[in-house]
Amino acid sequence: MLAMGFTVGTVISLPKGDIGARPATTTAQASHPGGPYTIDDTLGAFNGLSYDYDPFRSPNQLAEHSELVISGTVAGFREGRSLALAGNEQVVGSKSVVLVLTDITTARGDLADGNDGHIYVELRNPGHPDPSYYDRAFPSGALVVAYLVPAPTEQPRADIDETYASRRAAGLPDGQRLYMPTNPQSLIMQFNGEDVVWPLIGAHKPGNIANTLPGGGLIAE
């Protein structure tokens, strides 16, 4: 199943990562609703998805194929665009949610003129269309590294299988850009010194999320 429009390659259905010791080197100063956070909250958010993509072997390689690389913190989720079958826009094909990040620091690329201090990341085919479903999986204030490319906004071709039922992302403020992960390895999260998590592929490793930035050596394949 091609869930997010990534580079076509080998179909990969990954297990839920290698569990190791929990480091205490990185701490997000944040609250978590509904009780103590666990890694399983994040691993389960996109459970069951598989992707067609060619995995990169290092953060540097991933950065070479990304327009924008940022670190930041989770501000929350919003409802995203709906997709519909081409030629029959009354039939909804899939939905998306938008991850909102704040406290942005750029590691590659530049923020667009007029940026409001947030980055908006479209995640397609989520496990649940309700943005509040992700409050436990992505706690407010959790640390995030994201390798991003612009999300498609142009008029779709007539021969593709899906078209946008809403041309403008729901919840995206006027004048702001919508991005999407470069590939499933491109969204990384860490909360309160727990394992570093790659939510889209259900992987996690001990370490510091700073090592997933360009120049570091931490990546999940």
C-alpha positions as CSV (number, residue, x, y, z in Angstrom):
1,M,0.0,0.0,0.0
2,L,1.5,3.4,-1.0
3,A,0.4,5.5,1.9
4,M,2.1,8.8,1.4
5,G,3.4,9.1,-2.2
6,F,7.0,8.2,-1.4
7,T,9.7,7.1,-3.9
8,V,8.7,3.7,-5.4
9,G,11.0,0.9,-4.4
10,T,10.8,-2.2,-2.3
11,V,7.7,-2.7,-0.2
12,I,8.8,-2.6,3.4
13,S,6.7,-3.7,6.3
14,L,8.9,-3.2,9.3
15,P,8.6,-4.7,12.8
16,K,8.4,-2.5,15.8
17,G,12.1,-1.7,16.2
18,D,14.7,-3.0,18.6
19,I,14.0,-2.3,22.2
20,G,17.0,-1.1,24.1
21,A,18.0,0.8,27.2
22,R,16.2,4.1,27.7
23,P,18.6,7.0,27.7
24,A,18.1,10.1,29.8
25,T,20.2,12.5,27.6
26,T,17.3,14.3,25.9
27,T,14.3,15.6,27.9
28,A,11.3,17.4,26.4
29,Q,9.8,19.8,28.9
30,A,6.2,19.0,28.3
31,S,3.0,17.5,29.7
32,H,1.3,14.4,28.5
33,P,-2.5,14.0,28.7
34,G,-4.1,10.8,30.0
35,G,-1.3,9.3,32.0
36,P,2.4,8.4,31.6
37,Y,3.7,8.3,28.1
38,T,4.9,5.0,26.7
39,I,6.8,4.1,23.4
40,D,3.8,2.0,22.4
41,D,1.6,5.1,22.2
42,T,3.7,6.3,19.3
43,L,4.5,3.0,17.7
44,G,0.7,2.2,17.5
45,A,-0.2,5.5,15.9
46,F,0.5,4.3,12.3
47,N,0.5,0.6,13.0
48,G,-0.2,-1.6,10.0
49,L,1.0,0.7,7.3
50,S,3.5,-0.3,4.7
51,Y,5.3,1.8,2.1
52,D,7.0,1.6,-1.3
53,Y,10.3,3.4,-0.8
54,D,14.0,3.1,-1.1
55,P,15.5,3.6,2.4
56,F,18.4,5.9,3.0
57,R,21.4,4.8,5.0
58,S,22.3,8.0,6.8
59,P,20.9,11.3,7.9
60,N,23.2,13.1,5.4
61,Q,21.8,11.0,2.5
62,L,18.3,11.7,3.6
63,A,19.0,15.4,3.8
64,E,20.3,15.4,0.2
65,H,16.8,14.5,-1.0
66,S,15.0,17.0,1.3
67,E,14.2,20.6,0.7
68,L,13.8,21.5,4.4
69,V,15.3,19.8,7.5
70,I,14.1,21.1,10.8
71,S,14.1,20.4,14.5
72,G,11.2,21.5,16.7
73,T,8.5,20.5,19.2
74,V,5.0,19.2,18.8
75,A,2.3,21.9,19.0
76,G,-0.6,19.6,18.1
77,F,-2.6,18.1,15.1
78,R,-5.2,19.5,12.8
79,E,-7.6,17.9,10.3
80,G,-6.0,17.6,6.9
81,R,-7.1,17.4,3.3
82,S,-9.4,14.7,1.9
83,L,-8.5,12.7,-1.2
84,A,-11.1,11.5,-3.6
85,L,-11.1,9.1,-6.6
86,A,-10.3,10.8,-9.9
87,G,-13.5,11.3,-11.9
88,N,-15.7,10.7,-8.8
89,E,-14.9,13.3,-6.2
90,Q,-18.0,12.3,-4.2
91,V,-16.2,9.1,-3.2
92,V,-13.6,9.8,-0.5
93,G,-10.4,7.8,-1.1
94,S,-8.4,8.7,2.0
95,K,-7.8,11.4,4.5
96,S,-4.9,13.2,6.1
97,V,-3.9,14.9,9.3
98,V,-1.6,17.8,9.7
99,L,1.2,17.7,12.4
100,V,1.9,21.3,13.6
101,L,5.5,21.9,14.9
102,T,6.8,24.9,16.7
103,D,10.1,26.2,18.2
104,I,11.6,25.6,14.8
105,T,15.4,25.4,14.1
106,T,16.4,24.8,10.5
107,A,19.3,22.4,9.7
108,R,18.9,22.6,5.9
109,G,16.9,25.0,3.8
110,D,15.1,28.2,4.8
111,L,11.7,29.0,6.1
112,A,9.5,30.8,3.6
113,D,8.9,34.5,3.9
114,G,6.0,35.2,6.1
115,N,6.4,31.9,8.1
116,D,4.3,32.1,11.3
117,G,6.8,30.2,13.4
118,H,5.2,26.8,12.7
119,I,5.8,24.0,10.3
120,Y,2.8,22.1,8.9
121,V,3.4,18.5,8.0
122,E,0.8,16.5,6.1
123,L,0.5,12.8,7.1
124,R,-1.7,10.8,4.7
125,N,-3.7,7.7,5.4
126,P,-3.6,8.1,9.2
127,G,-4.8,5.3,11.4
128,H,-7.5,7.6,12.6
129,P,-9.0,10.7,11.0
130,D,-9.6,12.5,14.3
131,P,-6.6,14.8,15.0
132,S,-7.1,14.4,18.8
133,Y,-6.4,10.7,18.4
134,Y,-2.7,11.6,18.2
135,D,-2.4,13.5,21.4
136,R,-1.0,10.5,23.3
137,A,1.3,9.4,20.4
138,F,2.8,12.9,19.8
139,P,2.7,14.6,23.2
140,S,2.7,18.4,23.2
141,G,6.3,19.6,23.5
142,A,7.9,16.3,22.3
143,L,11.1,16.8,20.3
144,V,10.8,16.2,16.6
145,V,13.3,16.1,13.7
146,A,11.7,16.2,10.2
147,Y,13.1,15.9,6.7
148,L,10.6,17.5,4.4
149,V,9.5,18.3,0.8
150,P,6.6,20.5,-0.3
151,A,3.2,18.7,-0.3
152,P,1.6,18.6,-3.7
153,T,-0.8,21.5,-4.2
154,E,-1.0,21.8,-8.0
155,Q,-3.9,20.7,-10.2
156,P,-3.8,16.9,-10.4
157,R,-3.4,15.2,-13.8
158,A,-6.4,13.5,-15.3
159,D,-4.7,10.1,-15.4
160,I,-3.9,9.7,-11.7
161,D,-5.9,7.6,-9.3
162,E,-6.5,10.3,-6.7
163,T,-7.3,14.0,-6.7
164,Y,-7.7,16.4,-3.9
165,A,-11.3,16.8,-2.7
166,S,-10.2,19.9,-0.9
167,R,-7.5,21.9,-2.8
168,R,-6.4,23.7,0.4
169,A,-5.4,21.8,3.4
170,A,-8.0,22.0,6.2
171,G,-6.5,23.9,9.1
172,L,-3.6,25.4,7.2
173,P,-3.5,29.2,7.9
174,D,-3.5,31.5,4.9
175,G,0.0,32.1,3.4
176,Q,1.6,29.1,5.1
177,R,3.2,26.2,3.3
178,L,2.3,22.6,3.6
179,Y,5.1,20.0,3.8
180,M,5.2,16.2,3.8
181,P,8.0,13.8,4.9
182,T,10.6,13.0,2.3
183,N,10.1,9.3,3.0
184,P,8.9,7.2,5.9
185,Q,12.3,7.5,7.7
186,S,11.9,11.3,7.7
187,L,9.7,11.9,10.8
188,I,11.5,11.3,14.1
189,M,10.3,12.0,17.7
190,Q,11.6,11.7,21.2
191,F,9.8,12.4,24.5
192,N,11.3,12.8,28.0
193,G,14.5,10.8,27.2
194,E,12.7,7.7,26.0
195,D,13.9,5.9,22.8
196,V,14.1,7.8,19.6
197,V,11.0,6.8,17.5
198,W,10.3,6.7,13.8
199,P,6.5,6.7,14.0
200,L,5.8,6.0,10.3
201,I,7.8,2.7,10.2
202,G,7.2,1.6,13.8
203,A,10.9,1.6,14.7
204,H,12.7,2.9,17.8
205,K,16.3,3.0,19.0
206,P,18.1,4.2,22.2
207,G,20.0,7.5,21.7
208,N,19.6,11.2,21.3
209,I,17.4,12.7,18.7
210,A,20.0,15.3,17.9
211,N,22.0,12.4,16.2
212,T,19.3,12.0,13.6
213,L,20.1,15.4,12.2
214,P,22.5,15.8,9.2
215,G,26.0,14.9,10.4
216,G,24.7,12.4,12.9
217,G,24.6,8.6,12.5
218,L,21.3,7.6,13.9
219,I,18.7,6.3,11.4
220,A,16.1,3.5,11.2
221,E,16.0,1.6,7.9
